[in-house]
Amino acid sequence: MTQPSGIHHLAFMAGDIKKHIAFFSEVMGCPLVALFDMHGVPGGLHAFLRMNDHGYFSIVQLPDVDNIAIELGKTHAGNGALPSAPGTLQHLAFRVDSDEQLTAMRDRIRSHGVNVIGPIDHGMCRSIYFAGPDQMTLEVATSHEPIDPARWIDPTTLAKAGISAEEAARFKAPAPYVGPSPVPQPEYDPAKPHMAYPKEQYLGMLKVPDAAITAGASYKEPPVPA
C-alpha cells in the first residue's frame, strides 16, 4: 500500500544550532552525523542527528532567526496541554522500545540537569515529559503493542471532531492508490495547501517538469571529499 513507512527526519529551527546539537547529542544521546551549508539556502546551516538507520533529527539555522520572538500560545505551546497556532508542532514524542529504556532515558536527561516529569501511563503508551532548547515541548514514549482502533477510537470523540460514521470508516481504512504514474502536476488551486513562496515564483516552479527540478536543484555529493 502506498503510504509513509515512517519519519525520515524532523526539522526544527534553531537560533543557535550548536546549542541544539549539544542537547540532542549529549542529553538525548543522538550522534551528530551531518552538518553542512543548507542546500540552496544562502546562510543556512543544516544538521542531522541519528535516531536509527531510518530516522533522523534535523536542525536548521538561518540568519537572524534568533531575533524572532518565541510567543507561548502562538509559536509554541510550552507544554503538552497548552495551545499553539494551527499548523505548528504542539509537542514531539520520541520512541523507545521498553519501559526499562524509558526509565534509562529519564535518568540520562535528568543527569544533565534537565527536569523530567513521569513516567505517566496513558494506556496506549507510557511517557515522560521535558523541555528542549528554544521552548520545545518534548516527550519520550514506549508502547507494548500496536494501538487497537476498536478500543481507542471513541465514538463520542468522533462526533466532537465532526467525523461521521462513513468518514470514520474511510479514515480507518484509506483506499490504496492504484492510479497511473507519473501523475502530472495539478493546476494551481488556492483552496489546496501550498508552500510559502512568492506566488509568481511558485506558479513558475509548478510549470517546470519534474526531471528538470531534479536535475537543477539536487545536491548529490557530501561536503567532505571521499
Secondary structure, 3 states (H helix, E strand, C coil): CCCCCCCCEEEEECCCHHHHHHHHHHHCCCCEEEEEECCCCCCCEEEEEEEECCEEEEEEECCCHHHCCCCECCCECCCCCCCCCCCCCCCEEEECCCHHHHHHHHHHHHHCCCCCEEEEECCCCEEEEEEEHHHEEEEEEECCCCCCHHHHCCHHHHHHCCCCHHHHHHHHCCCCCCCCCCCCCCCCCCCCCCCCCCHHHHHHHHHCCHHHHHHHHCCCCCCCCC
